[in-house]
Amino acid sequence: MIAITGANGNLGKATLSFLLKKTQPENIVAIVRDADKLSDYAGSGIHIHVADYENQESLEQALTGVHRLLQISASATGIRAMAQETRVVHAAVKCGVKEVVYTSTLFPEESAHFHAAHICRNTEALIRQSGMRYVFFRNSMYHETIPLFIGEAMGDGRIFYPSGTGRVSFASRKDIAEALANVLTGPAFDNSTHDITGSETFSFADVALKLKDIAGYQEAAHTDISPEDYRKGLLGFGLDEEEAGFYASMADSIRAGEFDKTHPSLEGFLGRKPLGVQEYLRGLF
Ligand SMILES: NC(=O)c1ccc[n+]([C@@H]2O[C@H](COP(=O)([O-])OP(=O)(O)OC[C@H]3O[C@@H](n4cnc5c(N)ncnc54)[C@H](OP(=O)(O)O)[C@@H]3O)[C@@H](O)[C@H]2O)c1
């Protein structure tokens, strides 16, 4: 049995749809905290198990009988996220899960600026020590984060973001999902770690130029605002300190070059070139 956590989320659902092309629905366990959020899969033959990352017992029930697990990283932040991911690993070990693919992040190092990198670093270590066989997907930023980073610039191309000249090897979430489905239905896991990236890196000045080309925005340009002004802006939008710190840490990590890395792993898992930023942006206009 193959299980996916966060199965109704963007990455989980996309992986589920690729998985259904590669294996029988009876082999799949979709783990969600609200079954209604996967109602379009009711009657599809997949097993829908309800569990909350906050509740160890529910995770143990959901993972009973599972051989292979896709552990999608938590969407919470800080200590809560660390505790949630730890519970999933402990539940998997207790239930005798043999193999786990975990969606980590690029550059999960001690020195990383990105707050989530420290959660991923901790979860990777727990999995390595657990005795389960593993594959780590150290994902770069999704294409789909671009509109989130640049906000109103989607309407005029004027990007205000504190990333300096930092570059990002953006990758398509859909491609990552397809690659995950290939791993989940592929050979025995080999305790391997992969940087999952697009084929090129882009600065936000490059993204602005793409918007100029694709959307025809004549004013398109990147302005490198100060990290402090960015953080204040986020607080002004109603984010709390932890959330604002999280998003600011993302920009800090880009500025520090922690996402400025490409690797052919994603292409290897897909057996074709990954989708590019250009194609993604074209699809939005
Ligand atoms: N590389 C990147 O650029 C990037 C960008 C964004 C996120 N991420 C990471 O990648 C993960 C997957 O991305 P995504 O786009 O699929 O995120 P998403 O759409 O926000 O999905 C998150 C999933 O986690 C589930 N979840 C949240 N809290 C839970 C809890 N307490 N118990 C059980 N399930 C819970 C959500 O369920 P509900 O619908 O019930 O909340 C949802 O299914 C994220 O969680 C985050 O760690 C990476």
The ligand as an SDF file (V2000), in Angstrom:
LIG
                    3D

 48 52  0  0  0  0  0  0  0  0999 V2000
    8.9520   24.4670   -2.6120 N   0  0  0  0  0  0  0  0  0  0  0  0
    8.0640   25.4250   -2.5180 C   0  0  0  0  0  0  0  0  0  0  0  0
    8.0880   26.4420   -3.2520 O   0  0  0  0  0  0  0  0  0  0  0  0
    6.9540   25.3130   -1.5300 C   0  0  0  0  0  0  0  0  0  0  0  0
    5.9180   26.2710   -1.5410 C   0  0  0  0  0  0  0  0  0  0  0  0
    4.8720   26.1130   -0.6490 C   0  0  0  0  0  0  0  0  0  0  0  0
    4.8810   25.0590    0.2340 C   0  0  0  0  0  0  0  0  0  0  0  0
    5.8920   24.1550    0.2370 N   0  0  0  0  0  0  0  0  0  0  0  0
    5.9350   22.9810    1.1240 C   0  0  0  0  0  0  0  0  0  0  0  0
    5.4480   21.8830    0.3590 O   0  0  0  0  0  0  0  0  0  0  0  0
    4.2770   21.3380    0.9980 C   0  0  0  0  0  0  0  0  0  0  0  0
    3.2790   20.9480   -0.0740 C   0  0  0  0  0  0  0  0  0  0  0  0
    2.9430   22.0870   -0.8430 O   0  0  0  0  0  0  0  0  0  0  0  0
    1.4460   22.3270   -1.2760 P   0  0  0  0  0  0  0  0  0  0  0  0
    1.4970   23.4110   -2.2860 O   0  0  0  0  0  0  0  0  0  0  0  0
    0.7950   21.0380   -1.5860 O   0  0  0  0  0  0  0  0  0  0  0  0
    0.8270   22.8950    0.0890 O   0  0  0  0  0  0  0  0  0  0  0  0
   -0.7330   22.9690    0.4750 P   0  0  0  0  0  0  0  0  0  0  0  0
   -1.5580   23.0110   -0.7630 O   0  0  0  0  0  0  0  0  0  0  0  0
   -0.8500   24.0610    1.4660 O   0  0  0  0  0  0  0  0  0  0  0  0
   -1.0190   21.5720    1.1770 O   0  0  0  0  0  0  0  0  0  0  0  0
   -0.7130   21.3170    2.5100 C   0  0  0  0  0  0  0  0  0  0  0  0
   -1.4080   20.0440    2.9220 C   0  0  0  0  0  0  0  0  0  0  0  0
   -1.0900   19.7850    4.3000 O   0  0  0  0  0  0  0  0  0  0  0  0
   -2.3030   19.4810    4.9710 C   0  0  0  0  0  0  0  0  0  0  0  0
   -2.2380   19.7990    6.3880 N   0  0  0  0  0  0  0  0  0  0  0  0
   -1.9880   21.0080    6.9360 C   0  0  0  0  0  0  0  0  0  0  0  0
   -2.0690   20.9090    8.2840 N   0  0  0  0  0  0  0  0  0  0  0  0
   -2.3760   19.6150    8.5570 C   0  0  0  0  0  0  0  0  0  0  0  0
   -2.6050   18.9040    9.7540 C   0  0  0  0  0  0  0  0  0  0  0  0
   -2.5300   19.4960   10.9670 N   0  0  0  0  0  0  0  0  0  0  0  0
   -2.8970   17.5960    9.6780 N   0  0  0  0  0  0  0  0  0  0  0  0
   -2.9950   16.9700    8.4810 C   0  0  0  0  0  0  0  0  0  0  0  0
   -2.7970   17.5940    7.3080 N   0  0  0  0  0  0  0  0  0  0  0  0
   -2.5040   18.9050    7.3400 C   0  0  0  0  0  0  0  0  0  0  0  0
   -3.3330   20.3540    4.2880 C   0  0  0  0  0  0  0  0  0  0  0  0
   -4.6330   19.9120    4.6380 O   0  0  0  0  0  0  0  0  0  0  0  0
   -5.8360   21.0010    4.8230 P   0  0  0  0  0  0  0  0  0  0  0  0
   -6.3560   21.3000    3.4360 O   0  0  0  0  0  0  0  0  0  0  0  0
   -6.8130   20.2830    5.6710 O   0  0  0  0  0  0  0  0  0  0  0  0
   -5.2440   22.2160    5.4680 O   0  0  0  0  0  0  0  0  0  0  0  0
   -2.9440   20.1250    2.8400 C   0  0  0  0  0  0  0  0  0  0  0  0
   -3.4340   18.8860    2.3980 O   0  0  0  0  0  0  0  0  0  0  0  0
    3.7920   22.4470    1.9460 C   0  0  0  0  0  0  0  0  0  0  0  0
    3.1210   21.8650    3.0330 O   0  0  0  0  0  0  0  0  0  0  0  0
    5.0910   23.1170    2.3530 C   0  0  0  0  0  0  0  0  0  0  0  0
    5.7520   22.3970    3.3800 O   0  0  0  0  0  0  0  0  0  0  0  0
    6.9170   24.2580   -0.6510 C   0  0  0  0  0  0  0  0  0  0  0  0
  1  2  1  0
  2  3  2  0
  2  4  1  0
  4  5  1  0
  4 48  2  0
  5  6  2  0
  6  7  1  0
  7  8  2  0
  8  9  1  0
  8 48  1  0
  9 10  1  0
  9 46  1  0
 10 11  1  0
 11 12  1  0
 11 44  1  0
 12 13  1  0
 13 14  1  0
 14 15  2  0
 14 16  1  0
 14 17  1  0
 17 18  1  0
 18 19  2  0
 18 20  1  0
 18 21  1  0
 21 22  1  0
 22 23  1  0
 23 24  1  0
 23 42  1  0
 24 25  1  0
 25 26  1  0
 25 36  1  0
 26 27  1  0
 26 35  1  0
 27 28  2  0
 28 29  1  0
 29 30  1  0
 29 35  2  0
 30 31  1  0
 30 32  2  0
 32 33  1  0
 33 34  2  0
 34 35  1  0
 36 37  1  0
 36 42  1  0
 37 38  1  0
 38 39  2  0
 38 40  1  0
 38 41  1  0
 42 43  1  0
 44 45  1  0
 44 46  1  0
 46 47  1  0
M  CHG  2   8   1  16  -1
M  END
$$$$
